[in-house]
Amino acid sequence: MMKALIENIARSLVDDPDAVQVREVEGDQATVLELTVSGEDLGKVIGRQGRTARAMRTILGAASIRAGKRTVLEILE
């Protein structure tokens, strides 16, 4: 569910939605979602001063609390 949430948000922000990839890595204490987008769209996902990325992390945090597990978002270049 968390993977689909981040994928949908990222696809709506970028110009090339087919390049959006989210990989789920299970850790000991948390699940890490690794978001990869095309190079031209990286700025759109991060936003000015990281505001868009911070908003995505806030939404993910609220959804993961509701689901009862810790999830972290990493945006990869």
N, CA, C and O atoms as CSV, one atom per row, in Angstrom:
chain,resi,resn,atom,element,x,y,z
A,1,MET,N,N,0.814,-1.181,0.000
A,1,MET,CA,C,0.000,0.000,0.000
A,1,MET,C,C,0.870,1.263,0.000
A,1,MET,O,O,0.578,2.209,-0.732
A,2,MET,N,N,1.938,1.290,0.814
A,2,MET,CA,C,2.811,2.458,0.887
A,2,MET,C,C,3.545,2.674,-0.440
A,2,MET,O,O,3.717,3.806,-0.891
A,3,LYS,N,N,3.971,1.573,-1.051
A,3,LYS,CA,C,4.670,1.653,-2.326
A,3,LYS,C,C,3.768,2.264,-3.388
A,3,LYS,O,O,4.207,3.124,-4.152
A,4,ALA,N,N,2.524,1.833,-3.443
A,4,ALA,CA,C,1.568,2.352,-4.423
A,4,ALA,C,C,1.262,3.829,-4.165
A,4,ALA,O,O,1.090,4.603,-5.107
A,5,LEU,N,N,1.195,4.214,-2.900
A,5,LEU,CA,C,0.929,5.604,-2.540
A,5,LEU,C,C,2.029,6.526,-3.072
A,5,LEU,O,O,1.738,7.526,-3.729
A,6,ILE,N,N,3.271,6.196,-2.794
A,6,ILE,CA,C,4.393,7.013,-3.251
A,6,ILE,C,C,4.493,6.994,-4.769
A,6,ILE,O,O,4.788,8.018,-5.385
A,7,GLU,N,N,4.249,5.844,-5.373
A,7,GLU,CA,C,4.307,5.733,-6.823
A,7,GLU,C,C,3.268,6.639,-7.480
A,7,GLU,O,O,3.577,7.324,-8.455
A,8,ASN,N,N,2.050,6.650,-6.961
A,8,ASN,CA,C,0.993,7.495,-7.523
A,8,ASN,C,C,1.301,8.971,-7.362
A,8,ASN,O,O,1.086,9.752,-8.289
A,9,ILE,N,N,1.800,9.363,-6.204
A,9,ILE,CA,C,2.146,10.763,-5.991
A,9,ILE,C,C,3.257,11.185,-6.945
A,9,ILE,O,O,3.165,12.237,-7.578
A,10,ALA,N,N,4.308,10.370,-7.052
A,10,ALA,CA,C,5.445,10.706,-7.917
A,10,ALA,C,C,5.036,10.760,-9.380
A,10,ALA,O,O,5.468,11.652,-10.110
A,11,ARG,N,N,4.208,9.815,-9.819
A,11,ARG,CA,C,3.762,9.804,-11.220
A,11,ARG,C,C,2.966,11.065,-11.563
A,11,ARG,O,O,3.030,11.548,-12.693
A,12,SER,N,N,2.223,11.595,-10.602
A,12,SER,CA,C,1.430,12.793,-10.879
A,12,SER,C,C,2.297,14.055,-10.928
A,12,SER,O,O,1.868,15.071,-11.476
A,13,LEU,N,N,3.502,14.010,-10.367
A,13,LEU,CA,C,4.369,15.181,-10.329
A,13,LEU,C,C,5.284,15.314,-11.538
A,13,LEU,O,O,5.641,16.429,-11.919
A,14,VAL,N,N,5.667,14.206,-12.143
A,14,VAL,CA,C,6.729,14.216,-13.158
A,14,VAL,C,C,6.187,14.299,-14.574
A,14,VAL,O,O,5.002,14.068,-14.815
A,15,ASP,N,N,7.079,14.635,-15.515
A,15,ASP,CA,C,6.721,14.676,-16.937
A,15,ASP,C,C,6.774,13.289,-17.574
A,15,ASP,O,O,6.053,13.019,-18.534
A,16,ASP,N,N,7.627,12.408,-17.044
A,16,ASP,CA,C,7.803,11.057,-17.592
A,16,ASP,C,C,7.383,10.025,-16.541
A,16,ASP,O,O,8.237,9.472,-15.848
A,17,PRO,N,N,6.072,9.760,-16.415
A,17,PRO,CA,C,5.608,8.840,-15.370
A,17,PRO,C,C,6.068,7.400,-15.558
A,17,PRO,O,O,6.069,6.626,-14.600
A,18,ASP,N,N,6.459,7.027,-16.776
A,18,ASP,CA,C,6.917,5.651,-17.003
A,18,ASP,C,C,8.289,5.402,-16.381
A,18,ASP,O,O,8.658,4.252,-16.145
A,19,ALA,N,N,9.048,6.466,-16.112
A,19,ALA,CA,C,10.385,6.312,-15.533
A,19,ALA,C,C,10.354,6.197,-14.012
A,19,ALA,O,O,11.389,5.954,-13.392
A,20,VAL,N,N,9.189,6.368,-13.408
A,20,VAL,CA,C,9.078,6.302,-11.948
A,20,VAL,C,C,9.173,4.855,-11.492
A,20,VAL,O,O,8.439,3.989,-11.968
A,21,GLN,N,N,10.090,4.607,-10.563
A,21,GLN,CA,C,10.246,3.266,-9.984
A,21,GLN,C,C,10.350,3.399,-8.479
A,21,GLN,O,O,11.065,4.258,-7.963
A,22,VAL,N,N,9.622,2.531,-7.775
A,22,VAL,CA,C,9.699,2.493,-6.321
A,22,VAL,C,C,10.084,1.081,-5.922
A,22,VAL,O,O,9.416,0.110,-6.278
A,23,ARG,N,N,11.179,0.985,-5.171
A,23,ARG,CA,C,11.652,-0.316,-4.703
A,23,ARG,C,C,11.490,-0.371,-3.196
A,23,ARG,O,O,11.830,0.578,-2.489
A,24,GLU,N,N,10.974,-1.476,-2.716
A,24,GLU,CA,C,10.709,-1.652,-1.290
A,24,GLU,C,C,11.797,-2.534,-0.681
A,24,GLU,O,O,12.003,-3.666,-1.119
A,25,VAL,N,N,12.490,-2.009,0.330
A,25,VAL,CA,C,13.562,-2.750,0.994
A,25,VAL,C,C,13.162,-2.928,2.457
A,25,VAL,O,O,13.017,-1.956,3.198
A,26,GLU,N,N,12.987,-4.174,2.853
A,26,GLU,CA,C,12.614,-4.472,4.235
A,26,GLU,C,C,13.851,-4.439,5.117
A,26,GLU,O,O,14.834,-5.127,4.844
A,27,GLY,N,N,13.801,-3.643,6.167
A,27,GLY,CA,C,14.899,-3.573,7.122
A,27,GLY,C,C,14.487,-4.188,8.440
A,27,GLY,O,O,13.377,-4.702,8.577
A,28,ASP,N,N,15.390,-4.134,9.415
A,28,ASP,CA,C,15.095,-4.685,10.735
A,28,ASP,C,C,14.015,-3.889,11.450
A,28,ASP,O,O,13.097,-4.462,12.037
A,29,GLN,N,N,14.128,-2.560,11.399
A,29,GLN,CA,C,13.213,-1.723,12.149
A,29,GLN,C,C,12.243,-0.937,11.277
A,29,GLN,O,O,11.239,-0.426,11.773
A,30,ALA,N,N,12.533,-0.837,9.989
A,30,ALA,CA,C,11.684,-0.039,9.105
A,30,ALA,C,C,11.751,-0.565,7.682
A,30,ALA,O,O,12.669,-1.298,7.313
A,31,THR,N,N,10.777,-0.183,6.906
A,31,THR,CA,C,10.760,-0.468,5.477
A,31,THR,C,C,11.225,0.790,4.757
A,31,THR,O,O,10.738,1.884,5.041
A,32,VAL,N,N,12.159,0.642,3.831
A,32,VAL,CA,C,12.676,1.780,3.082
A,32,VAL,C,C,12.115,1.724,1.670
A,32,VAL,O,O,12.225,0.706,0.987
A,33,LEU,N,N,11.514,2.822,1.239
A,33,LEU,CA,C,11.036,2.948,-0.136
A,33,LEU,C,C,12.041,3.789,-0.903
A,33,LEU,O,O,12.275,4.947,-0.559
A,34,GLU,N,N,12.634,3.218,-1.935
A,34,GLU,CA,C,13.620,3.920,-2.752
A,34,GLU,C,C,12.938,4.389,-4.027
A,34,GLU,O,O,12.536,3.578,-4.861
A,35,LEU,N,N,12.811,5.707,-4.175
A,35,LEU,CA,C,12.143,6.314,-5.325
A,35,LEU,C,C,13.179,6.748,-6.346
A,35,LEU,O,O,14.124,7.464,-6.016
A,36,THR,N,N,12.999,6.312,-7.588
A,36,THR,CA,C,13.880,6.687,-8.685
A,36,THR,C,C,13.043,7.299,-9.794
A,36,THR,O,O,12.037,6.722,-10.206
A,37,VAL,N,N,13.454,8.472,-10.281
A,37,VAL,CA,C,12.780,9.133,-11.400
A,37,VAL,C,C,13.841,9.519,-12.427
A,37,VAL,O,O,15.036,9.395,-12.158
A,38,SER,N,N,13.419,9.982,-13.594
A,38,SER,CA,C,14.390,10.405,-14.601
A,38,SER,C,C,15.107,11.659,-14.112
A,38,SER,O,O,14.594,12.378,-13.255
A,39,GLY,N,N,16.274,11.913,-14.647
A,39,GLY,CA,C,17.107,13.028,-14.213
A,39,GLY,C,C,16.435,14.380,-14.350
A,39,GLY,O,O,16.620,15.257,-13.506
A,40,GLU,N,N,15.649,14.557,-15.418
A,40,GLU,CA,C,14.972,15.828,-15.641
A,40,GLU,C,C,13.865,16.070,-14.615
A,40,GLU,O,O,13.528,17.220,-14.331
A,41,ASP,N,N,13.305,15.014,-14.066
A,41,ASP,CA,C,12.181,15.128,-13.140
A,41,ASP,C,C,12.596,15.136,-11.675
A,41,ASP,O,O,11.746,15.283,-10.796
A,42,LEU,N,N,13.873,14.984,-11.401
A,42,LEU,CA,C,14.336,14.911,-10.018
A,42,LEU,C,C,14.002,16.188,-9.251
A,42,LEU,O,O,13.600,16.124,-8.090
A,43,GLY,N,N,14.162,17.324,-9.877
A,43,GLY,CA,C,13.854,18.592,-9.236
A,43,GLY,C,C,12.387,18.751,-8.903
A,43,GLY,O,O,12.036,19.376,-7.902
A,44,LYS,N,N,11.526,18.188,-9.736
A,44,LYS,CA,C,10.080,18.274,-9.484
A,44,LYS,C,C,9.668,17.434,-8.285
A,44,LYS,O,O,8.759,17.803,-7.541
A,45,VAL,N,N,10.338,16.307,-8.101
A,45,VAL,CA,C,10.009,15.430,-6.977
A,45,VAL,C,C,10.553,16.009,-5.667
A,45,VAL,O,O,9.924,15.874,-4.617
A,46,ILE,N,N,11.718,16.651,-5.733
A,46,ILE,CA,C,12.295,17.232,-4.525
A,46,ILE,C,C,11.619,18.561,-4.191
A,46,ILE,O,O,11.320,18.820,-3.025
A,47,GLY,N,N,11.377,19.394,-5.180
A,47,GLY,CA,C,10.710,20.671,-4.959
A,47,GLY,C,C,11.654,21.735,-4.445
A,47,GLY,O,O,12.821,21.467,-4.161
A,48,ARG,N,N,11.132,22.948,-4.329
A,48,ARG,CA,C,11.950,24.062,-3.830
A,48,ARG,C,C,12.276,23.863,-2.368
A,48,ARG,O,O,11.389,23.696,-1.531
A,49,GLN,N,N,13.562,23.885,-2.076
A,49,GLN,CA,C,14.083,23.687,-0.720
A,49,GLN,C,C,13.587,22.381,-0.098
A,49,GLN,O,O,13.497,22.264,1.124
A,50,GLY,N,N,13.266,21.399,-0.950
A,50,GLY,CA,C,12.853,20.085,-0.464
A,50,GLY,C,C,11.424,20.007,0.039
A,50,GLY,O,O,11.062,19.051,0.725
A,51,ARG,N,N,10.611,20.996,-0.290
A,51,ARG,CA,C,9.240,21.029,0.236
A,51,ARG,C,C,8.384,19.869,-0.258
A,51,ARG,O,O,7.631,19.278,0.516
A,52,THR,N,N,8.495,19.542,-1.533
A,52,THR,CA,C,7.687,18.448,-2.086
A,52,THR,C,C,8.111,17.119,-1.479
A,52,THR,O,O,7.265,16.301,-1.118
A,53,ALA,N,N,9.409,16.902,-1.365
A,53,ALA,CA,C,9.911,15.665,-0.760
A,53,ALA,C,C,9.472,15.571,0.698
A,53,ALA,O,O,9.087,14.499,1.166
A,54,ARG,N,N,9.529,16.689,1.411
A,54,ARG,CA,C,9.112,16.707,2.815
A,54,ARG,C,C,7.621,16.396,2.940
A,54,ARG,O,O,7.205,15.677,3.849
A,55,ALA,N,N,6.822,16.941,2.024
A,55,ALA,CA,C,5.380,16.675,2.043
A,55,ALA,C,C,5.099,15.199,1.767
A,55,ALA,O,O,4.229,14.603,2.401
A,56,MET,N,N,5.833,14.611,0.821
A,56,MET,CA,C,5.652,13.190,0.528
A,56,MET,C,C,6.022,12.346,1.753
A,56,MET,O,O,5.345,11.366,2.064
A,57,ARG,N,N,7.091,12.728,2.439
A,57,ARG,CA,C,7.508,11.990,3.643
A,57,ARG,C,C,6.483,12.136,4.760
A,57,ARG,O,O,6.257,11.194,5.519
A,58,THR,N,N,5.859,13.313,4.869
A,58,THR,CA,C,4.826,13.530,5.882
A,58,THR,C,C,3.614,12.655,5.615
A,58,THR,O,O,3.081,12.030,6.531
A,59,ILE,N,N,3.182,12.609,4.373
A,59,ILE,CA,C,2.035,11.762,3.997
A,59,ILE,C,C,2.366,10.296,4.251
A,59,ILE,O,O,1.547,9.552,4.788
A,60,LEU,N,N,3.567,9.887,3.863
A,60,LEU,CA,C,3.995,8.507,4.081
A,60,LEU,C,C,4.048,8.174,5.565
A,60,LEU,O,O,3.647,7.084,5.975
A,61,GLY,N,N,4.538,9.100,6.363
A,61,GLY,CA,C,4.607,8.884,7.806
A,61,GLY,C,C,3.228,8.701,8.418
A,61,GLY,O,O,3.028,7.818,9.253
A,62,ALA,N,N,2.276,9.534,8.007
A,62,ALA,CA,C,0.917,9.420,8.528
A,62,ALA,C,C,0.280,8.101,8.110
A,62,ALA,O,O,-0.394,7.451,8.909
A,63,ALA,N,N,0.493,7.708,6.862
A,63,ALA,CA,C,-0.082,6.450,6.382
A,63,ALA,C,C,0.569,5.247,7.054
A,63,ALA,O,O,-0.104,4.254,7.333
A,64,SER,N,N,1.870,5.326,7.316
A,64,SER,CA,C,2.545,4.185,7.937
A,64,SER,C,C,2.169,4.050,9.408
A,64,SER,O,O,2.099,2.934,9.923
A,65,ILE,N,N,1.927,5.158,10.091
A,65,ILE,CA,C,1.440,5.075,11.477
A,65,ILE,C,C,0.081,4.398,11.501
A,65,ILE,O,O,-0.203,3.562,12.358
A,66,ARG,N,N,-0.740,4.771,10.556
A,66,ARG,CA,C,-2.075,4.175,10.462
A,66,ARG,C,C,-2.000,2.674,10.193
A,66,ARG,O,O,-2.822,1.899,10.683
A,67,ALA,N,N,-0.993,2.276,9.400
A,67,ALA,CA,C,-0.817,0.861,9.077
A,67,ALA,C,C,-0.061,0.112,10.176
A,67,ALA,O,O,-0.038,-1.118,10.184
A,68,GLY,N,N,0.555,0.846,11.101
A,68,GLY,CA,C,1.239,0.210,12.219
A,68,GLY,C,C,2.662,-0.228,11.943
A,68,GLY,O,O,3.183,-1.105,12.633
A,69,LYS,N,N,3.311,0.375,10.932
A,69,LYS,CA,C,4.718,0.054,10.668
A,69,LYS,C,C,5.466,1.308,10.243
A,69,LYS,O,O,4.864,2.266,9.758
A,70,ARG,N,N,6.767,1.299,10.426
A,70,ARG,CA,C,7.594,2.450,10.105
A,70,ARG,C,C,8.091,2.338,8.672
A,70,ARG,O,O,8.638,1.312,8.269
A,71,THR,N,N,7.893,3.409,7.911
A,71,THR,CA,C,8.313,3.436,6.520
A,71,THR,C,C,9.076,4.723,6.254
A,71,THR,O,O,8.667,5.795,6.700
A,72,VAL,N,N,10.188,4.619,5.528
A,72,VAL,CA,C,11.056,5.759,5.240
A,72,VAL,C,C,11.180,5.904,3.733
A,72,VAL,O,O,11.269,4.906,3.018
A,73,LEU,N,N,11.186,7.142,3.243
A,73,LEU,CA,C,11.324,7.407,1.817
A,73,LEU,C,C,12.717,7.937,1.517
A,73,LEU,O,O,13.178,8.882,2.157
A,74,GLU,N,N,13.389,7.328,0.541
A,74,GLU,CA,C,14.681,7.813,0.043
A,74,GLU,C,C,14.512,8.099,-1.438
A,74,GLU,O,O,14.013,7.263,-2.192
A,75,ILE,N,N,14.933,9.286,-1.847
A,75,ILE,CA,C,14.872,9.661,-3.257
A,75,ILE,C,C,16.270,9.504,-3.836
A,75,ILE,O,O,17.207,10.184,-3.419
A,76,LEU,N,N,16.399,8.606,-4.795
A,76,LEU,CA,C,17.702,8.293,-5.398
A,76,LEU,C,C,17.894,9.057,-6.696
A,76,LEU,O,O,16.939,9.344,-7.416
A,77,GLU,N,N,19.159,9.382,-6.981
A,77,GLU,CA,C,19.475,10.078,-8.226
A,77,GLU,C,C,19.708,9.112,-9.345
A,77,GLU,O,O,19.987,9.527,-10.470
